Amino acid sequence: MKRQLKLTVALLVITLLLGVACEYGGYHIARTFQEDLLSVAISLSDKDWGSALNRTQSIHEAWQQKSRIVQLWINHTDIDDVTAGLIDLRSALLSQDFSAALSACGQCVENFGHLHHRDAFTLRNIL
């Protein structure tokens, strides 16, 4: 009985530590990409389409690598939303549609924010 109690407590601690680590990882990844998207918005405001497109493509490539790791603890739908948002942003930049590009950039920032918020390590998400 004592052994089962120790095992249960140890597994609970491990679960809590993994939850905190995943939340921190998701938060860090989301914040990094949101900051990177700020440089795209700045390029957009300067009407520097080439720089905005290059930055978006590098963000997309980095996201493709990170998403393989992130999919271990984040819903697949949220990952798809981020990917689709980046594709929409790239399309708007290619067509040089300022309004669509600015809207897509904002949507990308929001999608990255949802990665952390929807899967935050809260009691509601655990239960």
C-alpha positions in Angstrom: 0.0 0.0 0.0 2.8 2.4 0.9 4.6 1.6 -2.3 1.4 2.4 -4.4 1.0 5.7 -2.6 4.7 6.6 -3.3 4.3 5.6 -6.9 1.1 7.6 -7.2 2.7 10.7 -5.7 5.7 10.4 -7.9 3.6 10.0 -11.1 1.5 13.1 -10.0 4.7 15.1 -9.6 6.1 14.0 -12.9 2.8 14.8 -14.6 2.7 18.3 -13.1 6.3 19.0 -14.0 5.7 17.8 -17.6 2.6 20.0 -17.8 4.5 23.1 -16.6 7.3 22.3 -19.0 4.9 22.0 -22.0 3.1 25.2 -21.0 6.4 27.1 -20.8 7.6 25.6 -24.1 4.3 26.5 -25.8 4.4 30.0 -24.4 8.0 30.6 -25.4 7.4 29.3 -29.0 4.3 31.4 -29.4 6.0 34.6 -28.1 9.0 34.1 -30.3 6.9 33.7 -33.5 4.7 36.6 -32.5 7.7 38.8 -32.1 9.0 37.6 -35.5 5.6 38.6 -37.1 6.1 42.1 -35.7 9.0 42.5 -38.1 6.7 41.5 -40.9 4.1 44.1 -39.8 6.9 46.7 -39.7 8.0 45.8 -43.2 4.3 46.1 -44.3 4.0 49.5 -42.8 7.1 50.6 -44.8 5.6 49.0 -47.9 8.7 46.8 -48.1 7.0 43.8 -49.8 10.2 41.8 -50.5 11.4 42.0 -46.9 8.0 41.1 -45.5 7.8 38.1 -47.9 11.3 36.9 -47.1 10.6 37.2 -43.3 7.3 35.4 -43.7 8.9 32.5 -45.6 11.6 32.2 -42.9 8.9 32.2 -40.2 7.0 29.5 -42.2 10.1 27.3 -42.5 10.9 27.7 -38.8 7.3 26.9 -38.0 7.4 23.7 -40.1 10.3 22.5 -38.0 8.9 23.5 -34.6 5.4 22.1 -35.4 6.8 18.6 -35.4 7.8 19.1 -31.7 4.8 21.1 -30.7 2.3 18.6 -32.1 3.2 16.3 -29.2 1.2 18.5 -26.7 -0.9 20.9 -28.8 -4.1 20.2 -30.7 -3.6 19.4 -34.4 -6.3 21.9 -35.3 -4.4 24.8 -33.7 -1.3 23.8 -35.6 -3.2 23.7 -38.8 -4.7 27.2 -38.1 -1.2 28.6 -37.7 0.1 27.0 -40.9 -3.0 28.1 -42.9 -2.6 31.7 -41.5 1.1 31.8 -42.6 0.1 30.6 -46.1 -2.6 33.3 -46.2 -0.1 35.9 -45.2 2.3 34.7 -47.9 -0.4 34.8 -50.5 -1.4 38.3 -49.5 2.2 39.5 -49.7 2.7 37.9 -53.1 -0.3 39.7 -54.4 0.8 42.9 -52.6 -2.6 43.4 -51.1 -1.9 45.7 -48.1 -5.2 45.2 -46.3 -5.3 41.4 -46.7 -1.6 41.2 -45.7 -2.2 43.2 -42.6 -5.3 41.2 -41.7 -3.4 37.9 -42.3 -0.5 39.1 -40.1 -2.9 39.9 -37.3 -4.6 36.6 -37.7 -1.2 34.8 -37.5 -0.3 36.6 -34.3 -3.7 35.6 -32.9 -3.2 32.0 -34.0 0.2 31.8 -32.3 -1.4 33.2 -29.2 -4.0 30.5 -29.2 -1.3 27.8 -29.1 -0.5 28.8 -25.5 -3.9 29.9 -24.3 -6.0 26.9 -25.4 -3.5 24.4 -24.0 -2.5 26.3 -20.9 -1.8 24.1 -17.9 -4.9 24.9 -16.0 -7.3 22.7 -13.9 -10.0 23.1 -16.6 -7.7 21.8 -19.3 -6.5 19.0 -17.2 -10.0 17.8 -16.3 
